[in-house]
Amino acid sequence: MQHSNVLIVGGGPAGSSLARALRNSGLTVRILDKQQFPRDKTCAGWVTPEVMNSLEIDPDQYARFGVLQPISGFRIALMNQPPVFTRYGEGGAVVSYGVRRCEFDHYLLQRCGAELSTGVSMESVRRQDEHWVVNDVFRADLLVGAGGHFCPVARLLGAKLGHEEQVVAAKEVEFEMSAEQRERCPVRPEIPELYFCEDLKGYGWVFRKGNFLNIGLGREDNKHLSDHLARFIETLQRQGRIPTDLPKRFKGHAYILYGHGSRKMVGDQLLLIGDALGLAYVQSGEGIRPAVESAMLAAEVIGAAKGDYREAMLKDYEGKILQRFGKRDKDRVLQVPIPPAVKQYAAKVLMRSEWFTRNVIADRWFLHRHQSSLSPVALGARA
């Protein structure tokens, strides 16, 4: 039996960030993930400078490891309306970065300092003598779910995986363009393109990262996602913005937008972070920054618990999440629904505005420039 103080199920940005934050705590930490790394990950793949600061990543150093595409503007449109351009500064100030998740996640995992058990699924879990025992091989004092929307640890806290409401679904493809495709592609690497659905239930994107092109679409109403995606691709190809000879297979994934879900955050010797908890930003669907920040908040609570991981000792995590990300829908006292027709009419007007597309969509919804980054966690060894 291999014992750890903390066993993290999931080696993505949430799991690796938690492990790294705990590296000087005196706790033994292991990460379990069903995939071997590097692995493919469905994601548009942009990270803000605030994320890089929280993770203590030097962009120049990372650029020597993998693709790091500086972003200095956006091309934003409501589908079937002319686009509005948002640029930052005369020289193209960098407001975000594009990464390839297969590279980024591997980079974070390799430097996190935890014991790694990759290519290993969580097949079984049971309680034994105040510990969690996973696969009859791994024993832990605390079990942390960081395995995304379908994380098995979430089920231990009552989540009905695959049967929850308000789940967003997305499909995307990322591929390396041929020399001919690169020459003909009008999408500028430093300016991702965002196309909002007319019913405001999702958006599509086209994002060029060096020689790679990422195309996708996500929607809150996922019943006809493939149809929406097909129309989106057809429109872009007709406009000449993307190649006609795309890879056939688009990959999909699901997640919960923060505020729309109600998964329990902690239990006795249990805790959820990242997409396992459902923390993706409501307007953009971004999950990387919430994953990293939830991991940092969890590390503070785990360090303060000093080995006592009963639910009462982990409750402070809930307060930290609510303080950082706001109340969830179930916790809000007053909610005033806006009729869809009113929202759609307002969107047609507002999304022609340079002020709105820059200050609201780009700055607030996608870049979260109104919120400063969390400082790296510094935990001393336990007494």
Residue pairs with C-beta under 8 A, 6 or more apart in sequence:
1 133
1 136
1 137
1 138
1 139
2 30
2 115
2 137
2 138
2 139
3 28
3 131
3 138
3 139
3 140
4 28
4 29
4 30
4 115
4 138
4 139
4 140
4 141
5 27
5 28
5 29
5 140
5 141
5 142
5 307
6 18
6 22
6 27
6 28
6 29
6 30
6 140
6 141
6 142
6 144
6 302
7 29
7 30
7 32
7 132
7 134
7 138
7 140
7 142
7 143
7 144
8 15
8 18
8 19
8 29
8 30
8 31
8 32
8 114
8 144
8 146
9 15
9 32
9 33
9 122
9 134
9 143
9 144
9 145
9 146
9 147
9 151
9 152
9 153
10 31
10 32
10 33
10 145
10 146
10 147
10 148
10 151
10 274
10 276
11 31
11 32
11 33
11 35
11 37
11 105
11 109
11 116
11 118
11 146
12 33
12 41
12 105
12 146
12 147
12 148
12 274
12 275
12 291
13 104
13 105
13 108
13 274
13 288
13 291
13 292
13 295
14 146
14 273
14 274
14 275
14 276
14 291
14 292
14 294
14 295
15 31
15 33
15 109
15 144
15 146
15 147
15 273
15 274
15 295
16 31
16 105
16 108
16 109
16 111
16 112
16 114
17 55
17 108
17 112
17 291
17 292
17 295
17 296
18 29
18 144
18 146
18 273
18 295
18 296
18 298
18 299
18 302
19 29
19 31
19 112
19 113
19 114
20 55
20 108
20 111
20 112
20 113
20 114
21 295
21 296
21 299
21 376
21 377
21 379
22 29
22 114
22 299
22 302
22 303
22 379
23 29
23 112
23 113
23 114
24 378
24 379
24 380
24 381
25 299
25 302
25 303
25 379
25 380
25 381
25 382
26 380
26 381
26 382
27 302
27 382
28 115
29 113
29 114
29 115
30 114
30 115
30 116
30 117
30 138
30 140
31 109
31 112
31 114
31 115
31 116
31 117
31 118
32 117
32 118
32 120
32 122
32 134
32 138
33 116
33 117
33 118
33 119
33 120
33 147
34 119
34 120
34 121
34 122
34 147
35 118
35 119
36 118
36 119
37 105
37 106
37 109
37 110
37 118
38 102
38 103
38 105
38 106
39 102
39 105
39 106
40 101
40 102
40 251
41 101
41 102
41 105
42 101
42 170
42 171
42 172
42 216
42 251
42 252
42 253
43 101
43 172
43 253
43 287
43 288
44 172
44 192
44 205
44 207
44 214
44 216
45 98
45 99
45 100
45 101
45 104
45 174
45 207
45 209
45 214
46 71
46 96
46 97
46 98
46 99
46 192
46 207
46 286
46 288
47 96
47 97
47 99
47 104
47 288
47 289
48 95
48 96
48 97
48 289
48 367
48 368
49 94
49 95
49 96
49 97
49 373
50 289
50 368
50 371
50 372
50 373
51 288
51 289
51 292
51 373
52 59
52 62
52 97
53 373
54 292
54 293
54 296
54 373
54 374
54 375
54 376
55 108
55 292
55 376
56 376
59 68
59 97
62 68
62 107
65 103
65 107
66 99
66 100
66 103
66 104
66 107
67 98
67 99
67 100
67 103
67 209
67 210
67 212
68 97
68 98
68 99
69 97
69 98
69 99
69 189
69 190
69 208
69 209
69 210
70 92
70 94
70 97
70 190
71 94
71 95
71 96
71 97
71 98
71 190
71 191
71 192
72 87
72 88
72 89
72 92
72 93
72 94
72 95
72 190
72 191
73 85
73 86
73 87
73 88
73 92
73 95
73 190
73 191
74 85
74 86
74 191
74 192
74 193
74 194
74 357
74 361
74 362
74 366
75 83
75 84
75 85
75 86
75 191
75 192
75 193
75 194
76 83
76 84
76 85
76 86
76 193
76 194
76 196
76 351
76 357
76 361
76 362
77 83
77 84
77 193
77 194
77 195
77 196
77 351
78 195
78 196
78 198
78 347
78 348
78 351
79 195
79 196
79 197
79 198
79 204
79 232
79 235
80 198
81 348
81 351
81 352
82 352
83 193
84 351
84 352
84 353
84 354
84 357
85 191
86 354
86 357
86 358
86 362
87 191
88 95
92 190
95 362
95 367
95 369
96 366
96 367
98 189
98 192
98 207
98 208
98 209
98 214
99 209
100 174
100 209
100 212
109 116
109 118
117 138
120 135
122 134
122 135
122 147
122 152
122 153
123 135
124 134
124 135
124 136
125 132
125 133
125 134
125 135
125 143
125 152
125 156
126 132
126 133
127 133
128 139
130 141
130 269
131 139
131 140
131 141
131 269
132 139
132 140
132 141
132 142
132 143
132 269
133 139
134 140
134 143
141 269
141 307
141 309
142 269
142 270
142 271
142 302
142 309
143 153
143 156
143 269
143 270
143 271
144 153
144 270
144 271
144 272
144 273
144 298
145 151
145 152
145 153
145 154
145 156
145 157
145 270
145 271
145 272
145 273
145 276
145 277
146 153
146 272
146 273
146 274
146 276
146 291
146 295
147 153
147 154
147 276
148 253
148 255
148 274
148 275
148 276
149 161
149 167
149 253
149 254
149 255
149 256
149 275
149 276
149 278
150 161
150 162
150 254
151 272
151 275
151 276
152 161
153 270
153 272
153 276
154 161
154 263
154 272
154 276
154 277
155 161
156 267
156 270
157 263
157 264
157 265
157 266
157 267
157 270
157 272
158 263
158 264
159 263
159 264
164 256
164 261
166 220
166 256
166 257
166 260
166 261
167 222
167 254
167 255
167 256
168 202
168 218
168 219
168 220
168 222
168 254
168 255
168 256
168 257
168 280
168 285
169 218
169 219
169 222
169 225
169 252
169 253
169 254
170 216
170 217
170 218
170 219
170 225
170 252
170 253
170 254
170 255
170 285
171 216
171 217
171 218
171 225
171 226
171 229
171 250
171 251
171 252
172 214
172 215
172 216
172 217
172 250
172 251
173 214
173 215
173 216
173 246
173 247
173 249
173 250
173 251
174 212
174 213
174 214
174 215
175 212
175 213
175 246
175 247
176 211
176 212
177 185
177 211
177 212
177 213
177 243
181 213
181 243
181 245
182 211
184 240
184 243
185 208
185 213
185 241
185 242
185 243
186 240
186 241
187 193
187 206
187 207
187 208
187 213
187 241
187 242
188 208
189 208
189 209
189 210
192 205
192 206
192 207
192 208
193 205
193 206
193 207
193 241
194 203
194 204
194 205
194 361
194 366
195 203
195 204
195 205
195 206
195 232
196 202
196 203
196 347
196 351
197 203
197 204
197 219
197 228
198 344
198 347
199 221
199 340
199 344
200 340
200 343
200 344
200 347
201 219
201 220
201 221
202 217
202 218
202 219
202 220
202 221
202 228
203 217
203 218
204 215
204 216
204 217
204 218
204 229
204 232
205 214
205 215
205 216
205 217
206 213
206 214
206 215
206 236
206 241
206 242
207 213
207 214
207 215
208 214
213 242
213 243
215 233
215 236
215 242
215 246
216 229
216 250
217 225
217 228
217 229
217 232
218 285
219 225
219 228
220 257
222 254
225 252
229 250
233 242
233 246
236 242
237 243
237 244
255 275
255 278
255 280
255 285
255 287
256 263
256 275
256 278
256 280
257 278
257 280
257 281
257 282
257 285
258 278
258 279
258 280
258 281
258 282
258 290
258 325
258 326
258 328
259 282
259 326
259 327
259 328
259 329
260 278
260 282
260 328
260 329
261 277
261 278
261 328
262 328
262 329
262 330
263 272
263 276
263 277
263 278
264 272
265 271
265 272
265 277
265 317
265 318
265 321
266 272
266 311
266 314
266 315
266 317
266 318
267 311
268 309
268 310
268 311
269 309
269 310
270 311
271 298
271 301
271 302
271 314
271 317
273 279
273 291
273 294
273 295
273 298
274 287
274 290
274 291
274 294
274 295
275 287
275 291
277 294
277 321
279 287
279 290
279 291
279 294
279 321
279 325
280 286
280 287
280 290
281 287
281 289
281 290
281 365
281 368
283 361
283 364
283 365
283 366
284 365
284 366
286 366
289 368
290 325
293 324
293 374
294 321
296 374
296 376
296 377
297 317
297 320
297 321
297 324
297 374
298 317
299 377
299 379
300 320
300 377
300 379
301 314
301 316
301 317
301 320
302 309
302 314
303 377
303 379
304 316
305 313
305 314
306 382
307 382
322 328
322 331
324 374
329 335
350 356
350 360
351 357
351 361
363 369
363 370
364 370
